[in-house]
Amino acid sequence: MIRIHRSRSKNEVIFWMVFLLPLFHHAFAKTFRFDLSQEYNLAKKRTDENRYYVQETKVSHFGLDGKPQGYEIYRLKLQCVPAAVSGRANDEYQCRKVTFQKMDGPAVGIPVLDDWSYYFIRTKTGLDEKGQVFGIDHARFDNLKDANDQVFSRDVAYAIYNTFIDFHGICNVFAEKTDEGKGIQDLKKIGQTIVHAAAFSEPPVNLGGIIEAGSTFKNGEITLAFKGLGFCDGVPCALIGFDSGESSFAMAMKPMPNMDIRVVGRSHYFGDFELELDTRWVRKVDMVESVITEVALPMPPNKMNQVVERRLTIHALTKEEFEKD
């Protein structure tokens, strides 16, 4: 152990610090290189336990001049009951509650989604036998009303449906092993980046009577990156980054006979998720998506442009936290 006596001059102390620090740095660097170069299996089977989540999505609107034009907040509380726990063929997801909030107004519930459950369907295409993404029932979102019996507009109804797609897209598609092509199982060392199997895919985005069949979202070059290790809520986690690349979409709507509306645009979403090293469940998600849209109408003004920013967070909860209103 090296001690610096008070009787030594300031210049002498500085000399020893300058001389010894590089040696300590070299020793620590060698240790860290050894520790951080090991391989990890991020795609191990998740533990068989019920898990609880809350998801919040803030959708902010901007004018073409960059000025804010309002926002909405969507909140979702979702419980997962793994198939191994329930004895079912697929994992069951129980939606405790979804709320919608317009700017600083009150958050209103959506009764038809309270305590609604569905089974997550995992297929090569992501579609079930009815052509529904992840097995989420489209009919549940038809003529969607809030707790005050007010019917949601089509864009809000679709955004509510999309909260479920967001959750599974990150927590299941990105955070779990893929059946074909590269996925999180190929991220074995810190610093690695892979192009995900979902890159350049073009899933359908039609939704019952809200969005017409033939509407699609085309992903760009989706990448996953093993950014590092750390603690999230005191739990050891792997930090995984995801990036959609330049994505696009084309959607068709027919709000009434002889009235066709076409929506096209560009999207770019990116963010991180924390994956628990012991359980392989997602602990936390942060995502940002920028969206630029052109809406073609059959009447004046014929075309409208929209700029939207979506900020999404997902947090794991304890059962007690989940049960709180």
C-alpha positions in Angstrom: 0.0 0.0 0.0 1.4 3.4 -1.0 1.0 6.2 1.5 1.6 9.9 0.8 3.0 11.6 3.9 2.1 15.1 4.8 5.7 16.1 4.9 6.1 15.5 1.2 5.9 18.4 -1.1 2.9 19.1 -3.4 5.1 18.5 -6.5 6.2 15.1 -5.1 2.6 14.1 -4.6 1.7 15.1 -8.1 4.6 13.2 -9.5 3.6 9.9 -7.8 0.0 10.4 -8.9 1.0 11.0 -12.5 3.4 8.0 -12.4 1.1 5.5 -10.7 -2.3 6.2 -12.2 -1.4 4.8 -15.7 -0.3 1.6 -13.9 -3.6 1.3 -12.0 -5.6 2.1 -15.2 -3.7 -0.6 -17.1 -4.4 -3.2 -14.4 -8.1 -2.3 -14.2 -8.5 -2.2 -18.0 -7.1 -5.7 -18.3 -9.6 -6.9 -15.6 -12.6 -5.2 -17.3 -11.6 -6.5 -20.7 -11.6 -10.0 -19.3 -15.0 -9.6 -17.5 -16.8 -7.9 -20.3 -15.5 -10.1 -23.0 -17.4 -13.2 -21.8 -20.4 -14.6 -23.6 -24.0 -14.4 -22.4 -27.0 -16.4 -23.4 -29.8 -13.7 -23.6 -32.3 -16.1 -25.2 -32.6 -18.6 -22.4 -36.2 -19.7 -21.5 -38.0 -17.2 -19.3 -38.8 -18.2 -15.8 -42.3 -19.6 -15.3 -43.9 -16.8 -13.3 -46.7 -14.3 -13.6 -45.4 -10.8 -14.6 -47.0 -7.4 -14.4 -46.4 -4.3 -16.5 -47.5 -0.7 -17.0 -47.0 1.0 -20.3 -47.4 4.7 -21.1 -47.4 6.2 -24.6 -47.4 10.0 -25.1 -48.3 11.0 -28.6 -47.4 14.6 -29.3 -48.5 16.5 -32.5 -46.6 19.3 -34.2 -47.2 21.7 -37.0 -44.9 21.9 -40.0 -43.4 25.0 -38.3 -42.4 22.8 -35.3 -45.0 24.3 -32.9 -46.7 21.9 -30.5 -50.4 21.2 -31.3 -51.4 19.0 -28.4 -50.9 15.5 -27.2 -52.6 12.4 -25.9 -51.5 9.8 -23.3 -52.4 6.1 -23.5 -51.8 3.9 -20.4 -52.0 0.2 -20.3 -51.7 -2.3 -17.4 -51.0 -5.8 -18.6 -50.4 -9.1 -16.8 -48.7 -12.1 -18.4 -49.6 -15.7 -17.2 -47.2 -18.0 -18.9 -48.5 -21.2 -20.5 -46.5 -23.3 -18.1 -48.3 -21.6 -15.1 -51.8 -21.8 -16.5 -51.5 -25.2 -18.3 -52.7 -23.6 -21.5 -51.2 -23.9 -25.0 -50.2 -20.2 -25.2 -49.2 -17.4 -22.8 -52.3 -15.5 -21.6 -52.3 -11.8 -21.3 -54.8 -10.1 -19.0 -55.5 -6.4 -19.6 -56.4 -4.9 -16.3 -57.1 -1.4 -17.7 -56.5 1.0 -20.5 -57.0 4.8 -20.1 -56.9 7.7 -22.6 -56.0 11.2 -21.6 -56.3 14.3 -23.8 -53.6 16.8 -22.8 -54.2 17.9 -19.2 -57.8 16.5 -19.1 -58.9 13.6 -17.0 -57.8 10.0 -17.9 -60.9 8.1 -19.0 -61.3 4.3 -19.0 -62.4 2.0 -21.7 -64.9 -0.5 -20.2 -64.7 -3.1 -23.0 -61.0 -3.5 -22.3 -61.2 -3.8 -18.5 -60.2 -7.3 -17.4 -60.1 -8.5 -21.0 -57.7 -11.4 -21.7 -56.3 -13.0 -24.8 -53.7 -15.6 -25.8 -50.5 -14.5 -27.4 -50.2 -16.4 -30.7 -46.6 -16.9 -31.9 -46.3 -17.9 -35.6 -43.7 -17.5 -38.3 -45.8 -14.7 -39.9 -46.9 -13.2 -36.6 -50.6 -13.7 -37.7 -53.2 -16.1 -36.4 -55.7 -18.0 -38.5 -57.9 -14.9 -38.8 -55.0 -12.8 -40.0 -54.8 -10.9 -36.7 -51.3 -9.9 -35.4 -50.2 -11.8 -32.3 -53.8 -13.2 -31.9 -55.2 -9.8 -30.7 -58.9 -9.8 -31.4 -59.8 -7.0 -33.9 -63.5 -7.1 -33.0 -62.7 -5.9 -29.5 -61.8 -2.4 -31.0 -64.8 -1.9 -33.2 -66.9 1.1 -32.3 -64.7 1.6 -29.2 -66.2 3.8 -26.5 -64.8 5.5 -23.4 -66.4 5.2 -19.9 -68.6 8.2 -20.8 -70.1 6.3 -23.7 -68.3 8.5 -26.2 -67.1 6.8 -29.4 -63.4 7.3 -30.1 -62.3 8.7 -33.4 -60.7 6.2 -35.8 -57.1 7.4 -35.2 -57.5 7.2 -31.4 -59.1 3.7 -31.6 -56.2 2.5 -33.7 -53.7 4.0 -31.3 -55.3 2.2 -28.5 -55.0 -1.1 -30.4 -51.4 -0.3 -31.3 -50.4 -0.1 -27.6 -50.8 -3.9 -27.5 -48.8 -4.3 -30.7 -46.0 -2.0 -29.3 -45.8 -4.1 -26.1 -45.5 -7.5 -27.9 -43.3 -6.2 -30.7 -40.6 -5.2 -28.1 -41.1 -7.6 -25.3 -41.7 -10.7 -27.4 -40.4 -10.2 -31.0 -37.2 -8.3 -30.0 -36.6 -9.7 -26.5 -37.2 -13.4 -27.2 -35.5 -15.9 -29.4 -36.5 -16.0 -33.1 -37.6 -19.2 -34.7 -35.9 -18.3 -38.0 -33.2 -15.7 -38.8 -31.2 -13.6 -36.4 -32.5 -12.5 -33.1 -31.4 -11.8 -29.5 -29.9 -15.3 -29.4 -27.2 -14.0 -31.6 -26.1 -11.2 -29.2 -23.5 -13.0 -27.1 -21.0 -10.3 -26.3 -21.2 -6.7 -25.3 -20.7 -4.5 -28.3 -22.3 -6.8 -30.9 -25.0 -5.6 -33.3 -27.1 -7.8 -35.5 -29.8 -7.2 -38.2 -33.0 -8.7 -36.8 -35.0 -11.3 -38.7 -37.9 -8.8 -38.8 -35.9 -6.3 -40.8 -37.6 -5.2 -44.0 -40.8 -7.1 -43.1 -44.1 -5.7 -44.1 -46.8 -6.7 -41.6 -50.5 -5.8 -42.2 -51.9 -3.1 -40.1 -55.6 -3.4 -41.0 -58.0 -3.3 -38.1 -61.7 -4.3 -38.7 -63.7 -1.4 -39.9 -61.1 1.1 -38.9 -58.2 0.4 -41.3 -58.9 -1.3 -44.6 -57.3 -4.6 -45.7 -54.1 -4.1 -47.7 -52.7 -1.5 -45.3 -49.2 -2.3 -44.3 -46.2 -1.1 -42.3 -42.8 -1.7 -43.8 -39.9 -2.0 -41.4 -36.4 -0.7 -42.4 -33.2 -2.4 -41.4 -34.0 -3.4 -37.8 -31.0 -3.8 -35.6 -30.4 -5.0 -32.1 -27.3 -4.0 -30.2 -25.9 -5.5 -26.9 -24.9 -2.2 -25.3 -23.9 -3.3 -21.8 -24.7 -4.5 -18.4 -26.1 -2.7 -15.4 -28.7 -2.6 -12.7 -32.4 -1.6 -13.2 -34.4 -1.2 -10.0 -31.6 -3.1 -8.3 -31.9 -6.1 -10.7 -28.9 -7.1 -12.9 -29.9 -6.5 -16.5 -28.5 -6.5 -20.1 -29.1 -3.3 -21.9 -30.3 -3.9 -25.5 -30.7 -1.2 -28.1 -33.1 -1.5 -31.0 -33.5 0.7 -34.1 -36.1 0.3 -36.9 -34.1 2.1 -39.6 -36.1 4.1 -42.1 -39.6 2.6 -42.1 -42.8 3.5 -44.1 -46.5 2.8 -44.1 -49.5 3.0 -46.3 -53.0 2.8 -44.9 -56.5 3.0 -46.4 -59.7 4.0 -44.6 -63.3 4.2 -45.7 -65.2 6.1 -43.0 -68.3 6.0 -45.1 -69.4 4.7 -48.6 -67.8 6.5 -51.5 -65.3 8.2 -49.2 -61.7 6.8 -49.5 -58.9 8.2 -47.4 -55.3 7.2 -48.0 -52.5 7.7 -45.4 -48.8 7.3 -46.3 -45.8 8.3 -44.4 -42.4 7.6 -42.8 -41.5 6.3 -39.4 -38.3 5.8 -37.4 -38.5 4.2 -33.9 -35.6 3.4 -31.7 -34.9 2.8 -28.0 -33.6 0.4 -25.3 -34.9 -2.4 -23.2 -33.5 -3.8 -20.0 -33.5 -7.6 -19.9 -33.2 -9.3 -16.5 -30.2 -11.6 -16.5 -31.7 -14.1 -14.0 -35.2 -14.4 -15.5 -34.9 -13.2 -19.1 -38.1 -11.0 -18.6 -38.1 -7.4 -19.8 -37.6 -5.0 -16.9 -37.9 -1.7 -18.6 -38.4 -0.1 -22.1 -37.8 3.4 -23.4 -38.7 4.1 -27.0 -39.1 7.2 -29.2 -40.8 7.2 -32.6 -41.0 10.1 -35.1 -43.7 9.9 -37.7 -44.4 12.1 -40.7 -47.7 11.5 -42.4 -49.6 12.7 -45.5 -53.3 12.2 -45.6 -55.1 12.3 -49.0 -58.7 13.3 -48.8 -61.5 13.2 -51.5 -62.5 16.8 -50.6 -60.7 20.1 -49.8 -58.0 20.6 -48.6 -57.3 17.3 -50.4 -54.0 16.8 -48.6 -53.0 17.2 -44.9 -49.6 16.7 -43.4 -48.9 15.7 -39.8 -45.8 15.4 -37.7 -46.0 13.2 -34.6 -43.6 12.1 -31.9 -44.4 9.0 -29.8 -42.6 8.4 -26.5 -43.2 5.0 -24.9 -42.1 3.5 -21.6 -42.8 0.1 -20.1 -42.0 -0.7 -16.5 -42.2 -4.1 -14.7 -44.4 -3.9 -11.5 -44.8 -6.1 -8.5 -48.2 -7.8 -8.0 -49.0 -5.3 -5.2 -48.1 -2.3 -7.4 -50.2 -3.7 -10.3 -53.2 -4.2 -8.1 -53.2 -0.5 -7.1 -55.6 1.7 -9.0 
